[in-house]
């Protein structure tokens, strides 16, 4: 089996490569990225390409499965840039898959594609995928779901899998996730429970998480079996106020979401924080995922708990941990994080300044 992984150097991509390398039925792996690693990876052939501009069809010829993971989170202050990369880029990937006659596509959707839910009853994969339109990330994920609807209708013999995971964490992605969502002003050493005796939490906040290695295993199952359709992926338990209090060994103080949202909006407009306030709005409205279909049809269960995944991320942030690909590198923001400041903190992708 020949598998092409688009966006192979990020949080999910590196774990997918690792999981595919352990599959005896996979004999050829092509990793595609805008910035390929300088260090070789056993069993992986690297190819440099940008989904927005480069010829993808030639790279897809002869593939049995294309795994599409490429996604641009920044710049939040230039939504047309992320739209062209995420929606326009995905449309180009789909056209290339069809033109190269690849028989299967596995796509990285998200819990963010789902419409808001008013309660904590876990939702199945049939829940509407209209996202939260004011937030760029969820708006784009929802729109791509419509592209996939059309793609499936135009090629009914093609196998299409949509993976819809919760928040994905591990230690090696800590520097990237801190850079993308918290920004350059967060002091790494302060991210420790003993320094947080009181933990302010927006009232009603709860979310799910899953370890990146578990996500890699789920993708490998989707690649090597005849699975098709959407799959929710999340680990237990749901991370709510009580779980976060245990994790930080702190007394939780509920705060009004409107107050938190207002503070985030001020920080984002002042270029002190890269994550837009609309993303907070979306997170507060995310449904809880029912993962029964993944267990039944992929034979997948998480080996790490959600608490363990979040603990790894927090420990990685404290240590300034990274991985050996350009987007995950611990020093991708430059000495003293100068690239992050020079990017305008959400004005453009700071890692692009590596070129």
C-alpha positions as CSV (number, residue, x, y, z in Angstrom):
1,X,0.0,0.0,0.0
2,X,1.2,3.5,-0.9
3,X,0.0,6.3,1.3
4,X,0.5,10.0,0.7
5,X,0.1,12.2,3.8
6,X,-0.5,15.9,3.1
7,X,0.5,18.1,6.0
8,X,2.8,15.4,7.5
9,X,5.0,17.6,9.8
10,X,2.4,18.9,12.3
11,X,0.8,17.6,15.5
12,X,-1.3,14.9,13.8
13,X,1.0,14.4,10.8
14,X,4.0,13.2,12.8
15,X,1.9,10.8,14.8
16,X,0.2,9.5,11.6
17,X,3.6,8.8,10.1
18,X,4.7,7.0,13.2
19,X,1.6,4.8,13.3
20,X,1.7,4.0,9.5
21,X,5.4,3.0,9.8
22,X,4.3,0.2,12.2
23,X,1.7,-1.1,9.7
24,X,3.0,-4.2,7.8
25,X,0.6,-3.6,4.9
26,X,2.1,-0.1,4.2
27,X,5.2,-0.2,2.1
28,X,5.5,3.3,0.8
29,X,4.8,6.6,2.7
30,X,5.1,10.0,1.1
31,X,5.1,13.0,3.5
32,X,4.1,16.3,1.9
33,X,4.7,19.6,3.6
34,X,5.5,23.3,2.8
35,X,8.6,23.0,5.0
36,X,10.2,19.5,4.9
37,X,12.4,18.4,7.8
38,X,16.2,18.5,7.3
39,X,16.4,15.2,9.2
40,X,15.4,12.0,7.3
41,X,12.7,9.8,8.7
42,X,12.9,6.0,8.2
43,X,10.4,4.8,5.7
44,X,9.2,8.3,4.6
45,X,9.8,10.0,1.3
46,X,9.5,13.8,1.7
47,X,8.1,16.1,-0.9
48,X,7.8,19.9,-0.7
49,X,4.5,21.3,-1.8
50,X,1.9,24.0,-0.9
51,X,-1.7,22.9,-1.3
52,X,-2.6,26.5,-2.4
53,X,-0.3,26.6,-5.5
54,X,1.7,23.5,-6.3
55,X,0.9,20.5,-8.6
56,X,-0.6,17.8,-6.3
57,X,-1.9,15.4,-8.9
58,X,1.6,14.3,-9.9
59,X,2.4,13.6,-6.2
60,X,-0.9,11.6,-5.8
61,X,-0.4,9.3,-8.8
62,X,-0.1,5.6,-7.7
63,X,-1.3,6.3,-4.2
64,X,-3.8,3.9,-2.6
65,X,-4.8,6.4,0.1
66,X,-4.3,10.2,0.5
67,X,-4.5,11.5,4.1
68,X,-5.2,15.2,4.1
69,X,-4.1,17.0,7.3
70,X,-2.8,20.3,6.1
71,X,-4.4,23.3,7.9
72,X,-3.4,26.9,8.6
73,X,-4.3,28.3,12.1
74,X,-2.7,31.6,11.7
75,X,-3.0,34.5,10.8
76,X,-6.2,35.1,12.7
77,X,-6.1,38.8,11.6
78,X,-6.2,37.8,8.0
79,X,-9.1,35.4,7.6
80,X,-8.8,35.4,3.8
81,X,-5.3,33.9,4.1
82,X,-6.6,30.9,6.2
83,X,-9.7,30.5,4.0
84,X,-7.6,30.2,0.8
85,X,-5.2,27.7,2.5
86,X,-7.8,25.6,4.3
87,X,-10.9,25.8,2.0
88,X,-9.2,26.6,-1.3
89,X,-6.3,24.2,-0.5
90,X,-8.6,21.4,0.4
91,X,-10.6,21.9,-2.8
92,X,-7.4,21.6,-4.8
93,X,-6.5,18.4,-2.9
94,X,-9.9,16.9,-3.7
95,X,-9.6,17.7,-7.4
96,X,-6.1,16.2,-7.4
97,X,-7.3,13.0,-5.7
98,X,-10.1,12.7,-8.3
99,X,-7.7,13.4,-11.2
100,X,-5.1,10.9,-10.0
101,X,-7.9,8.3,-9.4
102,X,-6.9,7.7,-5.8
103,X,-9.4,5.1,-4.4
104,X,-9.5,6.5,-0.8
105,X,-9.2,9.8,1.0
106,X,-8.9,10.2,4.8
107,X,-9.6,13.8,5.9
108,X,-8.9,15.6,9.1
109,X,-12.1,17.2,10.2
110,X,-12.7,18.3,13.8
111,X,-15.2,18.6,16.7
112,X,-15.2,22.2,15.5
113,X,-17.2,21.2,12.4
114,X,-20.2,20.4,14.6
115,X,-23.1,22.7,15.2
116,X,-23.5,24.0,18.8
117,X,-25.1,21.7,21.4
118,X,-27.3,22.9,24.3
119,X,-26.5,20.1,26.7
120,X,-23.8,17.5,27.5
121,X,-25.5,14.5,25.9
122,X,-22.8,13.0,23.6
123,X,-23.6,13.5,20.0
124,X,-23.1,10.9,17.2
125,X,-21.6,11.5,13.8
126,X,-25.0,12.4,12.4
127,X,-25.0,15.7,14.4
128,X,-25.2,18.7,12.0
129,X,-21.9,20.0,10.8
130,X,-22.5,23.7,10.5
131,X,-19.8,24.8,12.9
132,X,-20.0,28.2,14.7
133,X,-20.0,30.6,11.8
134,X,-18.4,33.6,13.5
135,X,-15.1,31.7,14.2
136,X,-12.8,31.2,11.2
137,X,-11.6,27.8,12.2
138,X,-15.1,26.3,12.8
139,X,-16.5,28.1,9.7
140,X,-13.8,26.6,7.5
141,X,-14.1,23.1,8.9
142,X,-17.9,23.2,8.3
143,X,-17.5,24.5,4.8
144,X,-15.0,21.7,4.0
145,X,-17.7,19.2,5.1
146,X,-19.9,20.6,2.3
147,X,-17.0,20.1,-0.1
148,X,-16.7,16.5,1.0
149,X,-20.4,16.0,0.5
150,X,-20.1,17.0,-3.1
151,X,-16.9,15.0,-3.5
152,X,-18.6,11.9,-2.3
153,X,-21.6,12.4,-4.5
154,X,-19.4,12.9,-7.6
155,X,-17.3,9.8,-6.8
156,X,-19.5,7.2,-5.1
157,X,-17.0,4.4,-5.6
158,X,-14.3,6.4,-3.7
159,X,-13.8,5.6,0.0
160,X,-13.9,8.8,2.0
161,X,-13.2,8.9,5.8
162,X,-13.8,12.0,7.9
163,X,-12.0,12.1,11.3
164,X,-13.6,14.4,13.8
165,X,-11.3,14.5,16.9
166,X,-11.5,16.5,20.1
167,X,-8.5,18.7,21.1
168,X,-5.2,16.8,20.3
169,X,-2.3,17.1,22.8
170,X,1.2,15.7,23.4
171,X,4.4,16.9,24.8
172,X,6.3,17.4,21.5
173,X,3.7,19.8,20.2
174,X,3.7,22.1,23.2
175,X,5.8,24.9,21.7
176,X,3.7,25.0,18.5
177,X,0.4,25.1,20.4
178,X,1.7,27.7,22.8
179,X,2.8,29.8,19.8
180,X,-0.5,29.4,17.9
181,X,-2.9,29.9,20.7
182,X,-1.3,31.6,23.7
183,X,1.3,33.7,22.0
184,X,4.8,35.0,22.9
185,X,3.9,36.6,26.2
186,X,3.2,33.4,28.1
187,X,6.2,32.6,30.4
188,X,6.8,28.8,30.1
189,X,8.0,28.3,33.7
190,X,4.7,29.7,35.1
191,X,2.6,26.9,33.6
192,X,2.7,24.7,36.7
193,X,0.0,23.7,39.2
194,X,1.8,24.7,42.3
195,X,1.7,28.3,41.1
196,X,-2.1,28.3,40.5
197,X,-3.8,28.0,43.9
198,X,-6.9,29.6,42.4
199,X,-8.0,28.7,38.9
200,X,-10.6,31.0,37.2
201,X,-12.6,29.0,34.8
202,X,-15.4,30.3,32.5
203,X,-18.7,29.2,33.8
204,X,-19.9,26.2,31.6
205,X,-16.6,25.4,30.1
206,X,-16.0,21.7,29.4
207,X,-14.2,20.0,26.6
208,X,-12.6,16.7,25.4
209,X,-9.1,15.9,24.6
210,X,-7.1,13.0,23.1
211,X,-3.4,12.1,22.8
212,X,-1.8,12.6,19.4
213,X,-0.4,9.1,19.4
214,X,-3.9,7.7,19.8
215,X,-5.1,9.9,16.9
216,X,-2.2,8.5,14.8
217,X,-3.4,4.9,15.5
218,X,-7.0,5.8,14.5
219,X,-5.7,7.2,11.2
220,X,-3.7,4.1,10.6
221,X,-6.8,2.0,11.1
222,X,-8.8,4.2,8.7
223,X,-6.0,3.9,6.1
224,X,-5.6,0.1,6.3
225,X,-9.2,-1.0,6.6
226,X,-12.3,-0.5,4.5
227,X,-13.7,2.1,7.0
228,X,-15.7,4.9,5.5
229,X,-17.7,7.9,6.7
230,X,-17.1,10.1,9.8
231,X,-15.6,9.1,13.1
232,X,-15.6,10.9,16.4
233,X,-12.4,10.6,18.4
234,X,-11.9,11.5,22.0
235,X,-10.6,10.1,25.3
236,X,-12.2,9.9,28.7
237,X,-13.0,11.8,30.9
238,X,-14.6,15.0,29.8
239,X,-12.5,17.9,31.1
240,X,-14.8,20.0,33.1
241,X,-14.4,22.3,36.2
242,X,-13.9,19.4,38.7
243,X,-11.3,17.6,36.5
244,X,-9.4,20.8,35.9
245,X,-9.5,21.5,39.7
246,X,-7.9,18.1,40.3
247,X,-5.3,18.5,37.6
248,X,-4.1,21.9,38.9
249,X,-4.8,21.0,42.6
250,X,-6.4,24.4,42.8
251,X,-9.7,25.9,43.9
252,X,-11.8,26.8,40.9
253,X,-13.5,30.1,40.7
254,X,-16.3,30.3,38.1
255,X,-16.2,33.5,36.1
256,X,-18.7,34.8,33.6
257,X,-17.9,33.8,30.0
258,X,-18.7,37.3,28.8
259,X,-15.9,38.7,31.1
260,X,-13.3,36.2,29.7
261,X,-14.5,36.9,26.2
262,X,-14.1,40.6,26.6
263,X,-10.6,40.2,28.0
264,X,-9.6,38.0,25.1
265,X,-11.0,40.4,22.6
266,X,-9.0,43.3,24.1
267,X,-5.8,41.2,24.0
268,X,-6.4,40.0,20.5
269,X,-7.1,43.5,19.1
270,X,-4.1,44.8,20.9
271,X,-1.9,42.1,19.3
272,X,-1.1,40.5,22.6
273,X,-2.8,37.2,21.9
274,X,-2.9,35.3,18.6
275,X,-6.2,33.4,19.2
276,X,-9.3,35.4,18.1
277,X,-12.2,35.8,20.7
278,X,-14.6,34.1,18.3
279,X,-12.6,30.8,18.9
280,X,-13.4,31.0,22.6
281,X,-17.1,31.5,21.6
282,X,-16.9,28.3,19.5
283,X,-15.1,26.3,22.3
284,X,-17.9,27.2,24.8
285,X,-20.5,25.7,22.4
286,X,-18.7,22.5,21.4
287,X,-20.7,19.3,21.8
288,X,-19.5,16.2,23.7
289,X,-18.5,13.5,21.2
290,X,-19.9,9.9,21.3
291,X,-17.0,7.7,20.2
292,X,-19.0,4.5,19.9
293,X,-18.6,4.2,16.1
294,X,-14.8,4.4,16.3
295,X,-14.8,1.6,18.9
296,X,-17.1,-0.6,16.9
297,X,-15.9,-0.1,13.3
298,X,-12.2,1.0,13.7
299,X,-11.6,-1.1,16.8
300,X,-10.1,2.0,18.3
301,X,-9.9,3.1,21.9
302,X,-7.6,5.6,23.5
303,X,-4.6,4.4,25.4
304,X,-4.1,7.7,27.1
305,X,-6.8,9.5,29.2
306,X,-7.7,13.1,28.4
307,X,-6.1,14.1,31.7
308,X,-2.8,12.4,30.7
309,X,-2.9,14.1,27.3
310,X,-3.4,17.6,28.9
311,X,-0.8,16.9,31.5
312,X,1.7,16.1,28.8
313,X,1.0,19.3,27.0
314,X,1.3,21.4,30.1
315,X,4.6,19.7,31.0
316,X,5.8,20.3,27.5
317,X,4.9,24.0,27.7
318,X,6.9,24.3,31.0
319,X,9.9,22.7,29.4
320,X,9.6,24.5,26.0
321,X,9.4,21.1,24.3
322,X,9.2,20.6,20.6
323,X,9.8,18.0,17.9
324,X,12.2,17.7,14.9
325,X,10.0,19.2,12.2
326,X,9.9,22.9,11.2
327,X,6.4,23.7,12.6
328,X,7.0,21.7,15.8
329,X,10.5,22.9,16.5
330,X,11.0,24.4,20.0
331,X,12.9,27.3,18.5
332,X,10.5,28.0,15.6
333,X,9.6,31.4,17.1
334,X,13.2,32.5,17.0
335,X,15.5,33.6,19.9
336,X,13.4,35.5,22.5
337,X,10.4,34.6,20.3
338,X,11.3,37.5,18.0
339,X,9.6,35.9,15.0
340,X,6.3,35.7,16.9
341,X,6.5,39.4,17.8
342,X,7.6,40.3,14.3
343,X,4.6,38.5,12.9
344,X,2.2,40.9,14.6
345,X,0.9,38.2,17.0
346,X,-1.7,36.7,14.8
347,X,-0.9,39.0,11.8
348,X,0.8,36.2,9.9
349,X,2.3,32.8,10.5
350,X,5.5,33.3,12.4
351,X,7.1,30.1,11.1
352,X,6.8,31.4,7.5
353,X,9.6,33.8,8.4
354,X,12.0,30.8,8.5
355,X,12.2,31.1,4.7
